[in-house]
C-alpha cells in the first residue's frame, strides 16, 4: 500500500506538469497564429515591406563567419527571393492568413475546453503536420523538423487533454464536477 500512496502524488504532479505544458504549447500556437495572420496581412497589403526587411537582414547575416549566421543569411535570402517572384507570394499570403485564423480559433476553443472542438483540432493539426512532412521531404530543413516535432507533441497533448475532458464529462452529475453528463 505504501508504494501505491507514494506514487500517487508523483502521478498527479506529472499530470499537472503535462497540463501546464499543454496550456503553454496551445498558447504558443495561438501567438504563432497571430504572427502568421499579421504576416499574411502585411504581405498582402504591403508586399515590398518584406523585401525591405529580409534583404538587409540576409546581407548582414551573410557577413558573419559562423555557420549558423551563414545558414540564417542563406535562408533569409531564399525566403526573400521566394516572396518576391512567381506565384509563391499569393500561396504564402493565403496560407499564412488561413493558417493564422484557424490556429487562433482553435486555440480559443481549446483554452475554453469546448469538447466538440478537440476532434476537429486533431484533424486540422494532423493536416498541418502532413503538410510539414511534405515540406520536410521536399526541402529538408532543421527548422521545419523542429516545428514538426513540436506539433507532434502538441497533437499528443491535445489528444490527452481531450481524453481527460471526456472522462470528466462521463462522470455522474452528482460527482461535484459541475459537468452534466449527456
C-alpha positions in Angstrom: 0.0 0.0 0.0 2.8 2.4 0.9 4.2 2.1 -2.6 0.9 3.0 -4.2 0.4 6.0 -1.9 4.0 7.3 -2.7 3.5 7.1 -6.4 0.0 8.8 -6.5 1.3 12.3 -5.8 4.0 11.8 -8.4 1.4 10.9 -11.0 -0.7 13.9 -10.1 2.3 16.1 -10.3 3.2 14.7 -13.7 -0.4 15.3 -14.8 -0.2 18.9 -13.6 3.1 19.4 -15.4 1.6 18.0 -18.6 -1.4 20.3 -18.1 0.9 23.3 -17.8 3.0 22.1 -20.9 -0.3 21.7 -22.8 -1.5 25.2 -22.0 1.9 26.7 -22.8 2.0 24.8 -26.1 -1.5 25.9 -27.0 -0.8 29.5 -26.1 2.4 29.4 -28.2 0.3 28.0 -31.1 -2.0 31.0 -30.6 0.8 33.5 -30.6 2.2 31.8 -33.7 -1.3 32.1 -35.3 -1.4 35.9 -34.5 2.1 36.3 -36.1 1.1 34.3 -39.1 -2.1 36.3 -39.6 -0.2 39.6 -39.2 2.5 38.5 -41.6 -0.1 37.4 -44.2 -2.0 40.7 -44.0 1.3 42.6 -44.2 2.4 40.6 -47.2 -1.0 41.2 -48.8 -1.2 45.0 -48.1 2.5 45.9 -48.4 4.4 43.1 -50.3 7.5 45.2 -50.7 7.9 45.7 -47.0 9.1 42.1 -46.5 11.9 42.7 -49.1 12.9 45.9 -47.2 13.4 43.7 -44.1 14.7 40.5 -45.5 17.2 42.0 -48.0 19.3 43.9 -45.4 18.9 41.0 -42.9 20.3 38.5 -45.4 23.2 40.8 -46.2 24.1 41.4 -42.5 23.8 37.7 -41.7 26.0 36.7 -44.7 28.8 39.0 -43.4 29.2 36.7 -40.4 31.8 34.0 -40.1 29.8 31.3 -38.2 28.0 28.6 -40.0 24.7 29.4 -38.2 24.8 33.1 -39.4 25.7 32.0 -42.9 22.8 29.5 -42.9 20.4 32.0 -41.5 21.5 34.5 -44.1 21.0 32.0 -46.9 17.5 31.1 -45.6 16.6 34.8 -45.3 17.8 35.4 -48.9 16.0 32.3 -50.1 12.7 33.5 -48.4 13.1 37.0 -49.8 13.5 35.6 -53.3 10.5 33.2 -52.9 8.3 36.0 -51.6 9.1 38.4 -54.4 8.9 36.2 -57.5 6.4 33.9 -59.2 3.1 32.6 -57.7 4.7 31.9 -54.3 3.6 35.2 -52.7 -0.1 34.5 -53.3 0.3 31.0 -52.0 2.2 32.2 -48.9 -0.2 35.0 -48.2 -3.3 32.7 -48.5 -1.5 30.0 -46.3 -0.5 32.5 -43.6 -3.9 34.2 -43.3 -5.8 30.9 -43.3 -3.4 29.1 -41.0 -3.4 32.1 -38.6 -7.2 32.3 -38.4 -7.6 28.6 -37.9 -4.9 28.5 -35.2 -6.4 31.5 -33.4 -9.9 29.9 -33.5 -8.6 26.5 -32.4 -6.6 28.0 -29.5 -9.6 30.0 -28.3 -11.8 26.9 -28.3 -9.2 24.6 -26.8 -8.5 27.0 -23.9 -12.3 27.3 -23.3 -12.3 23.5 -23.2 -15.1 23.1 -25.8 -15.0 19.3 -26.0 -16.6 19.2 -29.5 -13.6 21.1 -30.9 -10.9 18.6 -30.0 -11.5 16.1 -32.8 -11.5 18.9 -35.3 -8.4 20.3 -33.8 -6.7 17.0 -34.0 -7.7 16.7 -37.7 -6.5 20.2 -38.5 -3.3 19.8 -36.7 -2.8 16.4 -38.4 -3.3 18.0 -41.8 -0.8 20.8 -40.9 1.6 18.1 -39.9 1.2 16.2 -43.2 2.0 19.4 -45.0 5.1 19.9 -42.8 6.2 16.3 -43.6 5.7 17.0 -47.3 7.7 20.3 -46.9 10.4 18.4 -45.0 10.7 15.8 -47.6 10.7 18.3 -50.5 13.1 20.7 -48.9 14.8 19.3 -45.7 15.4 21.9 -43.0 16.2 21.9 -39.4 13.5 24.5 -38.7 10.7 22.5 -40.3 11.9 19.4 -38.5 11.8 21.2 -35.1 8.3 22.6 -35.8 7.2 19.2 -36.9 8.4 17.7 -33.6 6.8 20.4 -31.6 3.5 19.9 -33.5 3.6 16.2 -32.8 4.0 16.8 -29.1 1.1 19.4 -29.3 -1.1 16.8 -31.1 -0.4 14.3 -28.4 -1.1 16.8 -25.6 -4.4 17.9 -27.3 -5.4 14.2 -27.6 -4.5 13.6 -23.9 -6.5 16.7 -22.8 -9.5 15.7 -24.9 -9.4 12.2 -23.4 -9.3 13.6 -19.8 -12.2 16.1 -20.5 -14.3 13.3 -22.0 -13.7 11.2 -18.9 -14.7 14.1 -16.7 -17.9 14.7 -18.7 -18.8 11.0 -18.4 -18.9 11.2 -14.6 -22.3 11.4 -13.0 -23.7 14.9 -12.3 -23.6 14.4 -8.6 -19.8 13.9 -8.6 -19.2 17.6 -7.9 -17.5 18.2 -11.2 -20.2 20.7 -12.3 -20.5 19.0 -15.7 -23.7 17.3 -16.6 -23.3 14.0 -18.4 -25.2 13.9 -21.7 
